[in-house]
């Protein structure tokens, strides 16, 4: 069977009608959305409004010596489904409020979410001149990033698998993290990770995609010059069990950094897709 491709318009009929509640979690204003109606995949996961009040967040130091990196862990206290998720940030790093907000939302659905510092304290700063970006990204040692991610994965295995909490992990990546996610899954070959979700991944290495052996969901907008749809189509063709969701009219970062009501609507659709992908690949399988 050929992989499915989902195309959504900004005014798409596969709409989600939501009722929002705002709460304060660890100093972050988090928007919880209780779904009233949806037509995106099949949703079998129930989310309770008060769930975020029962999410613990803790700063960690993972590894030893030169291999030591910082990370942030969100644990679902209520309705914990016993599954670990690795969340790879965009260029703004693991301390960025949008990234942590998203990690909380995932944890609110019952997961244990680890967000590693892929940039070792030197993420891209929002106040930096764009003229310096290529110089900065060139200074990022991608191989070191990959090693740090596997250090984080080993920590999750020691803490979660050894305790009988999680058999397989999920991995989610935004932008830079969404591109690195491809390398991680290609090297892992299904050893630790059971599913992956790449949100508008950048600088994707197409040469490694055929080595990915787990279900992969690609989410992006068709107005995103940093994540061309034709590149994602090549990934889809190279990976068995890959599905692609393209949102018409959406640009880079819409799913975790919505800038308008239209973005916000599609961000909710994308979150539901991701949530169901995790549930079907990690929870249902166990």
BELLINTA-V979261 format. One record per backbone hydrogen bond with DSSP energy under -0.5 kcal/mol. NH is the residue of the N-H (numbers start at 1). CO is the residue of the C=O. E is the energy in kcal/mol with one decimal. If there is no record, write none. Layout:
nh: (NH NH)
co: (CO CO)
e: (E E)
//
This chain:
nh: (6 7 8 12 15 17 18 19 21 23 25 25 28 30 30 32 32 34 34 35 36 37 41 43 44 46 51 52 53 54 55 56 58 60 62 67 68 69 71 72 73 74 75 75 76 77 77 78 81 82 85 86 87 87 88 88 89 93 96 100 101 102 103 104 105 106 107 108 109 109 110 111 112 113 113 114 114 115 116 117 118 120 122 124 128 132 133 136 137 138 139 139 140 140 141 142 145 146 147 148 149 150 151 152 153 154 155 156 157 158 159 160 161 162 164 165 166 169 170 171 172 173 174 175 177 177 179 180 181 182 182 183 184 185 186 187 188 189 191 194 195 196 197 198 199 199 200 200 202 206 208 209 211 212 215 216 217 218 219 219 220 222 223 224 225 227 231 232 233 234 235 236 237 238 239 240 242 243 244 245 246 246 247 247 248 248 250 254 256 257 264 265 266 267 268 269 270 271 272 273 274 275 276 277 278 279 280 281 282 283 283 284 286)
co: (244 5 246 9 13 37 16 34 32 30 23 28 25 23 28 21 30 19 32 33 17 17 39 41 42 44 48 49 50 51 52 75 73 71 69 64 65 62 60 115 58 113 56 73 111 54 75 54 110 110 112 170 85 114 86 172 87 90 93 96 97 98 99 100 101 102 103 104 105 106 107 106 83 74 111 85 112 72 114 70 116 117 119 91 125 129 130 132 133 134 135 136 136 137 139 140 141 142 143 144 145 146 147 148 149 150 151 152 153 154 155 156 156 157 161 160 160 192 84 195 86 197 88 199 89 174 175 176 177 178 179 179 180 181 182 183 184 185 188 169 169 215 171 217 173 197 198 219 175 204 205 206 208 209 194 241 196 243 198 217 245 247 250 221 223 224 228 228 229 230 231 232 233 234 235 238 239 216 4 218 6 244 220 245 8 246 247 251 253 253 260 261 262 263 264 265 266 267 268 269 270 271 272 273 274 275 276 277 278 278 279 279 283)
e: (-2.9 -0.5 -2.4 -2.1 -2.6 -1.2 -0.6 -1.1 -2.1 -2.0 -0.6 -2.8 -2.2 -2.7 -0.7 -2.7 -0.7 -2.2 -0.5 -0.7 -2.2 -0.8 -0.6 -0.5 -0.6 -0.5 -1.8 -0.5 -1.2 -2.1 -1.1 -2.7 -2.1 -2.8 -3.4 -2.0 -1.7 -2.8 -1.9 -1.9 -2.5 -2.8 -2.8 -0.5 -0.7 -3.3 -0.6 -1.0 -2.7 -0.5 -2.9 -2.8 -0.5 -2.9 -0.6 -3.4 -0.6 -1.7 -1.0 -2.2 -2.4 -2.0 -2.2 -2.3 -2.0 -2.3 -2.5 -2.4 -0.6 -1.2 -2.3 -1.1 -2.5 -2.7 -0.6 -3.0 -0.5 -3.3 -0.6 -2.7 -1.4 -1.1 -1.5 -2.8 -1.8 -2.0 -1.5 -2.3 -3.2 -1.8 -0.9 -1.1 -0.6 -0.7 -0.6 -1.1 -2.2 -2.6 -2.2 -2.6 -2.2 -2.1 -2.0 -2.2 -2.3 -2.5 -2.0 -2.3 -2.5 -2.6 -2.6 -3.5 -0.8 -1.9 -1.9 -3.3 -0.5 -2.7 -1.8 -1.4 -2.8 -2.1 -2.0 -2.1 -0.9 -2.2 -1.7 -2.4 -2.0 -0.6 -0.8 -0.9 -2.3 -2.6 -2.0 -2.1 -2.6 -2.2 -1.6 -3.4 -1.0 -1.9 -2.3 -2.7 -3.2 -0.6 -0.7 -3.6 -1.9 -1.0 -1.3 -0.9 -1.9 -1.7 -0.6 -1.0 -2.3 -2.7 -2.6 -0.5 -2.1 -2.0 -2.3 -0.8 -0.7 -1.0 -0.7 -1.6 -2.3 -1.3 -1.9 -2.8 -2.1 -1.4 -1.3 -0.5 -1.1 -2.2 -1.4 -3.3 -3.2 -0.5 -2.6 -0.5 -5.0 -0.6 -1.4 -1.1 -0.7 -2.3 -2.7 -2.1 -2.1 -2.7 -1.8 -1.7 -2.6 -2.2 -2.1 -2.0 -2.5 -2.9 -2.4 -2.4 -2.4 -2.3 -2.9 -2.0 -2.4 -0.8 -1.0 -3.0 -0.8)
//
